[in-house]
Amino acid sequence: MYEWSEEHQAIIAVMRRFVDAEIRPQLDDIEHNGIPPYAVLRKMYDTFGLREMGQENFARLLQRKISGDDAPASRRGGGDPAAQLISTIELCRVSPGMVTSLGVSTGLAAGTINKLGTPAQMERWGLDLMTLDKVGAWAITEPDSGSDALGGMRTSAQRDGDEYIINGSKTWITNGPFADTIVLYAKLDDGSGEDFRNRKVLTFVLDSGMPGLEQSAPMRKMGQKASPTGTLFMTDLRVGKDRLLGETEDPKGGGRASAKDNFVAERAGMAAMALGVIEECLRLSIDYAKNRRLWEKPISDYQLIQQKLAYMEVARVNVQNMLFSYVERSINGASMSMAEASAIKLYSAQAACQVADEAIQIFGGNGYVSEYRVEQLSRDARVFRIYAGTDEMQIVAIARDLLKD
Ligand SMILES: Cc1cc2nc3c(=O)[nH]c(=O)nc-3n(C[C@H](O)[C@H](O)[C@H](O)COP(=O)(O)OP(=O)(O)OC[C@H]3O[C@@H](n4cnc5c(N)ncnc54)[C@H](O)[C@@H]3O)c2cc1C
């Protein structure tokens, strides 16, 4: 059975020291005063040598691309994804929004460019995203598509000689307001009159400041305030073939397939985010329950409070086991089906929300104010049930898999 090794425990300890020294003191500024998270994330990259690690990983990916080895990392085996998951868990204990921003930039945006791009495109955009020198966004969702992301997509890329003219808008785009580099999904309009639902999906890379591209200010969200989210507007935005990933309309594993690949990785990664929230809520709740005295006893003496703590622990064990099963499989080079990834995402997201809500209950009125942090974790966790596919979409994916012939 997989467990955190001594080396992993050491990483956890170092990460906690960094979070306590560098992030907790700035948390209110980031959460409530609109300070973007990128400076503190870059400090984390510098402190832990993650910039150099990004460069090394990039060099490896580039080498594989040049040599034609395009097996997905999940099928290659051998690597231990635990170090990255540990930083996700530890950061999520204080600021799930920071993890969302980081994951979209270094995971979704860089990952898509490195997977579909030519070596030249990888060098042009992928490296700077992996070192966090630049911030990336990954834009698929539109105001009128949402859960029907691929079928309902209306943003169009019309061929014009060797170029494309892009029109449309994207919404709910993490890092959208500040992104330097944007991976944009659009439907090919080749003039054939094909029903828009069936049109080919192309993947482009945009740079901030291009004529025809507008990035909105951050939206005012319920939670995850550390993660700036915005809308993108494309108006007669002209792009050359050099911005089409793979420089072809039919890259291997591109278009719809690349978006779906990302769905699996994103869903499995959610377990680590949920675990961070659950662990922190449990830690804070145990501490509070032991110290809050009523009727001359700590509230931890009351069975109704003990029951809440016990169910939080059940959630922690379940989510941790799901995560460990994902790590073990990744190490063995085994992939995860969409249904399994969806089951993990559905359970973990709901568990994090329930645990954070019960933590508020244990804190009473103090749970309802920001200084005790459980209210922030509860607001931040709520979106776990919405983004990367809603609860309902996870259920649809699981049922589809179970019922297929
Ligand atoms: C903070 C945040 C960050 C995000 N970041 C990004 C990003 O970086 N890039 C990006 O592209 N997108 C991003 N998203 C978008 C996110 O993926 C979508 O919000 C999500 O897919 C749901 O789409 P929607 O909001 O349009 O809801 P809708 O699709 O309109 O859903 C509304 C309701 O209907 C339900 N529903 C829909 N279809 C069905 C059905 N067939 N059966 C039953 N129920 C159904 C849904 O489950 C939901 O309850 C982000 C969203 C948020 C909130």
The ligand as an SDF file (V2000), in Angstrom:
LIG
                    3D

 53 58  0  0  0  0  0  0  0  0999 V2000
  -13.7850   29.8840  -10.3430 C   0  0  0  0  0  0  0  0  0  0  0  0
  -13.9180   29.2280  -11.6850 C   0  0  0  0  0  0  0  0  0  0  0  0
  -12.7820   29.0260  -12.4680 C   0  0  0  0  0  0  0  0  0  0  0  0
  -12.8940   28.4470  -13.7430 C   0  0  0  0  0  0  0  0  0  0  0  0
  -11.7840   28.3390  -14.5260 N   0  0  0  0  0  0  0  0  0  0  0  0
  -11.9200   27.9480  -15.8440 C   0  0  0  0  0  0  0  0  0  0  0  0
  -10.7940   27.9850  -16.7480 C   0  0  0  0  0  0  0  0  0  0  0  0
   -9.6800   28.3350  -16.3650 O   0  0  0  0  0  0  0  0  0  0  0  0
  -11.0140   27.6540  -18.0470 N   0  0  0  0  0  0  0  0  0  0  0  0
  -12.2220   27.2740  -18.5140 C   0  0  0  0  0  0  0  0  0  0  0  0
  -12.3250   27.0020  -19.7080 O   0  0  0  0  0  0  0  0  0  0  0  0
  -13.3160   27.2070  -17.6810 N   0  0  0  0  0  0  0  0  0  0  0  0
  -13.1960   27.5410  -16.3650 C   0  0  0  0  0  0  0  0  0  0  0  0
  -14.2900   27.5140  -15.5040 N   0  0  0  0  0  0  0  0  0  0  0  0
  -15.5960   27.1260  -16.0400 C   0  0  0  0  0  0  0  0  0  0  0  0
  -16.1690   25.8620  -15.4530 C   0  0  0  0  0  0  0  0  0  0  0  0
  -15.5260   24.7420  -15.9760 O   0  0  0  0  0  0  0  0  0  0  0  0
  -17.6820   25.8950  -15.6960 C   0  0  0  0  0  0  0  0  0  0  0  0
  -18.2250   26.8420  -14.8120 O   0  0  0  0  0  0  0  0  0  0  0  0
  -18.3390   24.5490  -15.4950 C   0  0  0  0  0  0  0  0  0  0  0  0
  -17.9600   23.6640  -16.4890 O   0  0  0  0  0  0  0  0  0  0  0  0
  -19.8730   24.6420  -15.4760 C   0  0  0  0  0  0  0  0  0  0  0  0
  -20.3540   25.3890  -16.5450 O   0  0  0  0  0  0  0  0  0  0  0  0
  -21.4220   26.5580  -16.2770 P   0  0  0  0  0  0  0  0  0  0  0  0
  -20.8690   27.3990  -15.1770 O   0  0  0  0  0  0  0  0  0  0  0  0
  -21.7260   27.2370  -17.5560 O   0  0  0  0  0  0  0  0  0  0  0  0
  -22.7070   25.8390  -15.7330 O   0  0  0  0  0  0  0  0  0  0  0  0
  -23.8520   25.1710  -16.6600 P   0  0  0  0  0  0  0  0  0  0  0  0
  -23.2330   24.2490  -17.6340 O   0  0  0  0  0  0  0  0  0  0  0  0
  -24.7500   26.2310  -17.1730 O   0  0  0  0  0  0  0  0  0  0  0  0
  -24.6580   24.3010  -15.5930 O   0  0  0  0  0  0  0  0  0  0  0  0
  -25.7490   24.8110  -14.7950 C   0  0  0  0  0  0  0  0  0  0  0  0
  -26.3290   23.6350  -14.0080 C   0  0  0  0  0  0  0  0  0  0  0  0
  -26.9240   22.6870  -14.8970 O   0  0  0  0  0  0  0  0  0  0  0  0
  -26.3850   21.4070  -14.6420 C   0  0  0  0  0  0  0  0  0  0  0  0
  -26.3990   20.6270  -15.8830 N   0  0  0  0  0  0  0  0  0  0  0  0
  -25.8450   20.9790  -17.0710 C   0  0  0  0  0  0  0  0  0  0  0  0
  -26.0200   20.0050  -17.9750 N   0  0  0  0  0  0  0  0  0  0  0  0
  -26.6880   19.0180  -17.3430 C   0  0  0  0  0  0  0  0  0  0  0  0
  -27.1730   17.7350  -17.7330 C   0  0  0  0  0  0  0  0  0  0  0  0
  -26.9510   17.2500  -18.9670 N   0  0  0  0  0  0  0  0  0  0  0  0
  -27.8150   16.9770  -16.8170 N   0  0  0  0  0  0  0  0  0  0  0  0
  -28.0000   17.4390  -15.5590 C   0  0  0  0  0  0  0  0  0  0  0  0
  -27.5820   18.6340  -15.1320 N   0  0  0  0  0  0  0  0  0  0  0  0
  -26.9360   19.4160  -16.0070 C   0  0  0  0  0  0  0  0  0  0  0  0
  -24.9940   21.6680  -14.1210 C   0  0  0  0  0  0  0  0  0  0  0  0
  -24.4520   20.5490  -13.4550 O   0  0  0  0  0  0  0  0  0  0  0  0
  -25.2730   22.8570  -13.2140 C   0  0  0  0  0  0  0  0  0  0  0  0
  -25.8010   22.4070  -11.9950 O   0  0  0  0  0  0  0  0  0  0  0  0
  -14.1780   28.0390  -14.2140 C   0  0  0  0  0  0  0  0  0  0  0  0
  -15.3050   28.2200  -13.4040 C   0  0  0  0  0  0  0  0  0  0  0  0
  -15.1940   28.8040  -12.1670 C   0  0  0  0  0  0  0  0  0  0  0  0
  -16.4440   29.0230  -11.3460 C   0  0  0  0  0  0  0  0  0  0  0  0
  1  2  1  0
  2  3  1  0
  2 52  2  0
  3  4  2  0
  4  5  1  0
  4 50  1  0
  5  6  2  0
  6  7  1  0
  6 13  1  0
  7  8  2  0
  7  9  1  0
  9 10  1  0
 10 11  2  0
 10 12  1  0
 12 13  2  0
 13 14  1  0
 14 15  1  0
 14 50  1  0
 15 16  1  0
 16 17  1  0
 16 18  1  0
 18 19  1  0
 18 20  1  0
 20 21  1  0
 20 22  1  0
 22 23  1  0
 23 24  1  0
 24 25  2  0
 24 26  1  0
 24 27  1  0
 27 28  1  0
 28 29  2  0
 28 30  1  0
 28 31  1  0
 31 32  1  0
 32 33  1  0
 33 34  1  0
 33 48  1  0
 34 35  1  0
 35 36  1  0
 35 46  1  0
 36 37  1  0
 36 45  1  0
 37 38  2  0
 38 39  1  0
 39 40  1  0
 39 45  2  0
 40 41  1  0
 40 42  2  0
 42 43  1  0
 43 44  2  0
 44 45  1  0
 46 47  1  0
 46 48  1  0
 48 49  1  0
 50 51  2  0
 51 52  1  0
 52 53  1  0
M  END
$$$$
